[in-house]
Amino acid sequence: MAVPVAFFGLFFAYPVTAIVGRGLKAGGDWQFGRIGDVLARPDILDVLWFTTWQALASTALTLLIALPGAYVFARFDFPGKQLLRAVVTVPFVLPTVVVGTAFLALLGRGGLLDALWGVRLDTTVWAILLAHVFFNYAVVVRTVGGLWSQLDPRQEEAARVLGAGRFAAFRRVTLPALGPAVAAAALMVFLFTFTSFGVVQILGGPAYSTLEVEIYRQTAQLLDLPTAAVLTLVQFAAVGAILAVHAATVRRRERALKLVDPGQTSRRPRGPGQWALLGGVLLTALLLILLPLGVLVERSFDGAGGSGGYGFGYYRALQSAGSGGSSTFLVPPLQAVGNSLRYALVATLIALVVGGLAAAALTRRAGRLVRGFDALLMLPLGVSAVTVGFGFLITLDEPPLDLRTSWILVPLAQALVGVPFVVRTMLPVLRAVDDRLREAAAVLGASPLRAWREVDLPLVRRAVLVAAGFAFAVSLGEFGATVFIARPDNPTLPVAVARLLGRSGELNYGQAMALSTILMLVCAVSLLLLERIRTDRSGEF
């Protein structure tokens, strides 16, 4: 456990603590009175209120739309089911910048709705809510649907035989069993939307600001570190509370039920009602998931420079710096593709080493301290990435860790987000390995390292590949921290897209669509490969 503790202490706790310290210290003394001063400001109260209510609304809307999909994937067997499962999961691994760009192409100025009916939803809360549902649909489908598929349907059938109606049997038998999974999914959706950054920044405009967006504004634009520090503490406390409740719901889900093989619970739809439900879920996937991504791809091939029709003009423009007289980049934007792939590969390797060691340590130890460390590993998913990125700049700038000008800084920040996915993917599989196999290897004289290589590794190889796929995808799309630390001559894809969207002009907009399409395709291919090697016991994600 020493390596994971050292990694998180040095590259997570230290930068975040340093930012908070600089904001709340004056003359070497802590100024805790600043907390009350900041939280009493009307503009900050508006940010806190909007952050909370939009997260609640996004969570409720996601559950409403995704729960029917969870049931369909759990109980129905139909052609193309595995492909559709992969398709609905693609948005979850897409960078928030790509999600924002896709919905901008659908709902924004000159978008599909604007062209057809003159309707624009960008800079409205509806665009934000719909993008959040798009992004988190798979969280509910996988978390709730995964458990639903393992519930024995004969229990509900027995209740109906005893006289209960269909709804009463569901309410009294199935719903209580699904409760922990629904709660866990709701908490994760609330966490992701509460800390939303890229989606709100692109679609919300200046009128809407979550805590994460406000932290970025206070840090990067206003240089108001005291306000940023207070908001970081507020977000940290909220995320800690959410993760604590989530951990409790996961433990309830793990120990409360007797589960069966999912292959025994699914069957072909029967009757017009079930076929209508399947059709509704397919229509939802088409309109909510495929339509925004399809419009994004279509806009990337639109005629560049007013030429009309379709072509590769925007893609060709990516090959040169300063296309159309723009000084957005010091290097050709297409170079961001190579930069992102290299950074993501290194970040994946770091995440696998740190996350694998953490998962192994959590498997072999028990107790309240270990459960606390398990929860702490999830913090990078919710704590302000903006704070982490800015913290890197002000803390890792002196020997022996003078990394501010080093390329490794970006993969380190990306790995922080990848480690939780590695741990959550590998931990259930490692816990399922029979301890007697390890003991037998030790009796035969194998060292701990050899026992792990000969016993654990063959059994968890697929889980390692799944973990690597998730870590690669989320590292590729990390934006909040990278926007601070990526050098102008080595931008990543999300940073390049954000820069292009931040400048006016048709060419910049088209290049942003083209880069977003490239990033989407890379993430989608990673996810589809992941689905082919995935097993039913490959963890929560």
N, C-alpha and C positions, 0 to 999 in steps of 0.2 A: 504493500500500500504506500510505500515511501515515495515512489515515482509519481503516482497520481496526486498525492498530497502536495509534493513539491511543485508539480506543474501548475496546479490550480492556485497554490499560494503565491507563486511568483508571477504568473501571467493573468490571473483573474483577481484575487483578493488584493494584491499589492497595488495594481493600477487603480482599481475602484476606490480603495481606501485613500490613495494619494489624492484623487480628484476631490473626494469628500473633504479631506483634510484641508486642502487649499481653499476650498469654498467656505469652510466654517471656522477657519483659524485666522486670527489677526494678531500680529505681534507675538506669536507663540502661544496665545491663549485661545481656547475654544469659545466660540461665540454662538452658543445654542439659542440665543434669543433671535437669531436670524431665521430660525425655523418658523417660529410664530409669525414673524414679520412677513415672510414670503407667503405662507399659507393664508394670511389674512388679505392678500391682494385680490381684488375682484377678478383680474384677468387670469390669475392662477386658479382661483376657484372655478371659473368657467372651464378651464382646461381639465381640471379634475372631474367636474360633472360630465363633460362631454366624453372623456375617456371611459368613465364608468357606464354611462347609459348606452353608449354605442356598443360597448363590449357585451352588455346584457342583451341588447336587441339583436346583435349579431349571433350570439349564442342561441337565443330562442328561435331565430329564423333558421339557423343551420339545423337545429334539432327537428324543427317542423318539416323541413325539406328532405333531410337525410335519413330520418328514421324509416320511412317506407323503403328506401334503398337498402338499408341494413337488413330489413325483413326479407326482401327479394333475394339478396345475396346469401342469406342464411338458410332459407327454406326452399328456394326454387332451383331447379337444374334446367338449364337451357343452353342452346348452342351459342358460343362466343362469350360464355360467362367469365372465363379467365381473362380474356382480352378486355372485356368491359371493366373488370375489376382493376386491371392495370390502367385503363384510360381514366377512371375516376380518381385514381391515386396520383396521376401525373401532376395536377395542380398543387398537391401538398409539397412536392419537392421542387416546384418552380420558384425561382427567386421572386420576391415581392415586387421588384422592379418590373419583371416581365408581366406579372399579374396586373399591375397598375397600367402598364402600356397596352395590354390586350383590351382592358375595359375602356381605356381612353380611345382606342380605335373603334370600339363598339358604341360607346355612349357620349364621346366628346365631340368637339367641334370638327365637322367634316366626317364624323363617324357614320356607321351604318344607319343608326336611328335618325341622325340628323339629315342624312341624305334621303332617306325614305319618307319620313314624316315630319322632319323639322324639330325633332325632340332631342334635347341635350340634357344629360344627367350629370355630367362632370361638374365639379365644384358643388355637388349636392351630397347629402348624407346617404341617399339611396345608392349612389355609385359605390360608396364605401361599404355599405352593408352587403350589397350583391357580391362585391369582390371578396369580402370576408367569407361569405357562404361558399363561393367558388373555391377558395383556398382551403377551407376546413371541412368540406363535404366528406372527404376520405377519412378524416379523424373519427367521425361518427360511424361511418360504414364499417371501418375496420375494427374499431373498439367494441361497438355494440353488436355488429353483425358477427364478429368472431366468436363472441360468447353465445349469441343467439343460436348459431349453427351447432353448438355443442350441448344445448339444452335438450333433454329427452322430450320429444313431443307427446309421448304417451302419458305424461303427467297431466297435460292439459286435456288430452282426450279422455282420461279417466274422470276428470272433473265434469266434462260434458255428459259422460255416461251417467253420472250421478245426478244429473238434472240441471247443471249450470248452463246458461246460455254462452254463446261464443264470446261475447264481450266480458261477461262475468268470469269465465274461465281464464281469459287473458289477464284480467285485472287482479284476480286472486292467486294465480299460479305463476304465469310467465312474468308479469310486470315486477313483482317483488324480487324474482331471481335476476332480472335484468337491471334492477335499480342501481347496484354498484357500478355496472358498466356504463349506464347512461350518465350517472353522476361523474364518473371519471372522464368520459368524453366531453361533457359540458364544461368541466373545469379546465381541460386542455384547450378547448375552443376559446373559453373566456380568457385564458392566459395569453394565447396567441393574438387575440384581438385587442386585449387590454394594452399590450406592448407593441401594437402595430405601428410601423414607421413608413416603409416605402409606399404602401397602398394609400395611406392618408396623405402623404406628401405629394403624390402624383395626382390623385383624384380629388382630394379635398380642397386644394388651393389654400390661400391664406386665411380663409374663413374658419377652417377646422384644424384643430391641433390636439393630438393625444399627448400624454406625458412624454413619450419617446420623441415625438416631433418637437415638442417644446424644449426638451433637454438639448436637442441638436441646435435649435434656434438660439437658445441662451448661450450655448457654448461656442458655436462656430460663427454666429452672426453678431451677437451682442457682447460676447466675451464676459458674460455675467456669471462667473463661477459660483458665487454664493447661491444664486437661485437654482442653477443647474445641480448643485450639490444637494440642496433640500429636495428637489424633485426626484433625484436619484434615490435618496433615502426613502421617500414615499413609495416609489415603485418597488424598491427592494423589499420593503415591509409587506406590500400587497402580494408580490410574487411569492415570498416566503410563506405567507398564510395560504395561498392557493395550492402550493406544492405540498404543504403539510396535510391539507384536507385530501388532496389527490392521492398521496401515499396511503392514507387511511382507507380510502375507497378501494384502492388496488388490493390491499391486504384482505379486505372483506371479500372481494371478488375471487381471490385465489383460494380462500379456505372455506367458503360457504356452500359450494355446490359440488354435486357429483356430475361430471361431464361425460359425454359420449362422443364417439367418432363422428365428425361432421359429415362424412360420407353416408351415414345412416339416416340423416335428418332431412336431406334435400330430395326433391322429386319434381317432376314436370308440373307446370301449372295446370289446374283442373277447374273448369267452369269459366264463364265469362268474367266473373268478378276478379279472379286471380290473373287472367290474361289482361284485363284492363289495368290492374295494378302494375304488372310487368311493363305494359305499354307506357304507363305514366312515368315510371322510373326511367325508361329508355328516352322518353321525350324530355325529361328533366336533364338527363345527361347531355342530350343534344343541345338544348337551349342554354344551359348553365355552363357547360364545360367546353363542348366542341365549338359552339358558335363564337365565343370570344377569341379562342385560339385560331379558328379559321379566318376570322376577320383580320387578326394580327398578321397572319401569313399573307392574306390577300393584299393588305396595305403595303407589305414589304416588297411586293412585285409591281406595285402601281407605277405608272410612268413617272420618271424623274425629270425634273426641270420643265414640267409642263408639256412633255412630249405626248401625253395621252397613252391609252392602252396599257399593256403590261410588259414588263421587261426586267432586266437585272441591273438597271441604272443605279439604284441605291446600293446594291451589293458591290458594284464596280467602284462606286465612290468611296467605299470603305478601305480601298487599297492605297489611298493617298492622304497625307496629312493636309489639313487646311483646304479641303474640297470646297469649291464654290466661294473661295475667299474667306472661309471660316478659320479662326484660330483656336478652335475648341481643343485641339490635340497637338502635342509636340511630335507625335508619331502617327502613322496610319491607324485608324480605329480598328482595322482588322487584326492588328497586332495584339489587341486585347484578348482575342480568342486563345492564342498561344500562351499569353501570360496567365489567363485564368486556368487553363488546363494544367500548366506546370504547378501553379500555386495549389490547386485542388488536389493534385496527386501527392504533393508533399504533406499537405494538411491531412489527407486521408491516412497516410502512413503514420503520422504523429498521433492521430485520433485512435487508430487501431492499437498502437503500442500502449498508450495511456489508458484508453478505455478497456482494452483487453486485460491489462494488469489490474485495473479497478474491479472489473467484473469477477476476475479470479479471486481477488481478495475478499470481495463481498460474498462469494460462494463458500469460502472456507471459514468465515467468521460470522458470529451472530452477536446480538445485543443491541441496546439502544444507541450506542455510539456508532455502530456500523450502519444502522438504519438512518441515523442523522447524516452520515457521510454519503449514503446513497441519495438522500434528498438534495444534499448540497451539489452533487454532480449535475443535477437538473437546472441549477440556477442560471447558467449561461443562456438558457433558452428564454428566460424572462427578464433578467437584469439588463439594463440599458446597454446595448452594443455600442451606442454612441459614446457612453461614458468609458467603456473599455478601450475603444479606439483612441480617444483623446488621452486616456490614462497612459496608454503605451507611449505616446509622444513625450509626455512630461516625466515619465519614470524610467524608461529604458533608454536613457541618453547619456549615461555615465559608465565608465569602466567599473567592473568587468562585464557589464551588460549594456554596452553602447550599441544598440541595435536600430536606432532611429533611421539610419541610412541603409540598413541591410534589407535585402529582399526577403529574409526569413520572417520578418515581422508580420507580413500578410498571412502566410500559412499558419503561424502561431495563433493569430486571431481567429482564423477560420476553423482551426482544430478545436478551439474552445466550444464551438457550436456543434461540431461533429462528435465529440466524446460522449455526450448524453445519448445520442442515437446508438452508438456502439455498445454502451453499457446496457441500455434497455433491450437491445436485440440479442446480445449474447448471454445476459444474466439468466433468463429462464432456461436456456439450453444447458448452460453449465450446471445449474441446480438440478437438472434432470439426470446428469451423469451419476451412475451408481458409485458411491464412495468405496465399495468393496473392490472395484476394479483398480482404483488407485492404491488401496491397501495391498492388494495382491502384487502389484508391480513393485511396491516398496519392499515387501517380503522377499521378492526375487532379486533384490539388490539394486533396483533402479533409483537413481537420484531424483529429487523433485522435478528437475528440469526434464529429465528423460521420461519420467512418468507422465508429465504433461504432454510431451511430444508424442509419446506412444499411445496414451489412453485418451486424453481430452481432445487433442487436436483432430484426430480422425472423426470423432463424434460431432465436433462443432465446426467442421470445415465449411459446411454450407452457411451456417450462421455468420461465420467470419466474412464470407463473400457478400452476404446480405448487408451486414454492418458496413463493409467497405463501400457498397453501392450507395447506401444512404449518406454516409459521411462525405463521399465524393460529391453527391448532388447538393447537399446543403452547404458544403464548402464553396462549391462553384457559385452559388447564389448569394453568399453572405455580403451584406451591403452596409449595415449600420456602422460597423467598426472599420471596414475597408475603405469607406469614403474618406476617412481621416488619414489613413496610413499608406494608401496606394500612391506611389510616386507619379507625377504627371507624365513621365516618359515610360511608365509601366502600368497603365490602367488595367483594371479587371473589367470583365464584361458588364456587370451591374453598374459599376462606376461610369463606364463609357456611355451606357444607355442614359443614365441620369444626367450626364453632362449634355448630351445631345438634346434631350427633352427640355433642358433648361435654357436652350437658345432658340431664338425665333428662326423661321425659314422652313420652307417645304423640304429642302434637301436634308437639313438636320433631323426633321421629323421622320422622313423616310429612312434615313440611316439608323435611327433609333429603332424603328420597326424591324429593319433587317437584322440588326444585332440581337434584338430580342428573339427573333425567330431562330437564329443560330443557337442562342442560349437555351431556348425551349427544346429544340431538337436534341441537343446534347443531354439535357436532363431527362427527356422522355426516353431516349435510347437506354440510358443508365437504368431507368425504372423498369423498362420492359425486360432487359437482361436480368435484373434483380428478380422479377416475377418468375422467370423461367427456372431459377435455381432455388427459389424460396420453398421452404417446407412449412407445414402447419404449426411447427413449434419454434419458429424463428423470432419469437419475442413479440413485444407490444406493437412495434411499428411494421 
